[in-house]
Amino acid sequence: MQVCVLGATGFIGGQIARAATAAGHHVRAVRRNPNNAGAIADVPVEWVSADLNDAGSLVRAMQGCDALFHAAASYPEDHRHIDHAIAEAQAEMQRVLDAARQAGIRRVIYTSTLTTMERRMPLILSFSQEAKEPEMLDETCFYQPGTAKSAYYEAKFAMEQVALKVRDIDVVTLLPTAVFGPGDVKPTTGIVIREAARGRIPVYFDAVLNVVDGRDVAAAHVAALECGNAGERYAIGGYNLTLLEFLTIVAKVAGKPPPRLKVPRSLLAGIIRTIDALPRTNLPDHIRMFAFWAPVNAAKAQREFGYMTRPFEETVRDTLAWFAARTTA
């Protein structure tokens, strides 16, 4: 099958391009910068240039392809301009879908995010109130607009809603959890593993997150070409770990001591509110929204796609080896 990958120079998109090529598909990899090969310079893909804001370039990039992997999108972080972020995100998604329609794409595998599964109020409401046990999230959970003070949460949910309304193209929506592994070119989540391995994260707080390897996420995307049901969403996750368990695994792999100092969630929430009140400051959005972290049930995708999740220790080792290779290259 001839497939087009939007976001091929990014972390998840690059792993999708690699996995699709390994599965025997002809991959047309889309990039804005003709000199950027991301983490897949060694993969025999067909490179084309396009821009998410240029409808004509998108149509040309997709022309002749049977399916589209849409793993490219803006990452809004300015919580002071949420309405603007939503409008841009909706327009971008509509532009991609219109281009796919015009190019004759029959199937779209859309990479959304775990944040669109949130359905409850923030767990920290005051300095004196600690968290309750978080609920397990799955595809039946939907984020309630306006719940989080987050441009990312609002924009991603708005984009997903545009995708879920499409009826004339088969659109399958995948919701990866916290993705780690080699190929994190920017880097994004990989910074946490890298810095923890250097002993630079000496504290932790009570939280549960679901972690998954980017290579397993990519395998799920490729499997969704055949097995995913149009109009449905699938959580793509691996292991539910407390933050302390996560950092302890990284420390063990790196030969470092695990963090010892526990920070109360209420104190962290107060620090975030203080920083948010400062002009021209933006914390990473997933840290700002730590009160929404929760375990995830990915049984539906594992059952229907048959994909396996490798041990998280392997993910950590391979991530650190990848960063080390880039440093010495």
Order of alpha helices (4+ residues) and beta strands (2+ residues): beta-alpha-beta-beta-alpha-beta-alpha-beta-alpha-beta-beta-alpha-beta-beta-alpha-beta-beta-alpha-beta-alpha-alpha-alpha-alpha
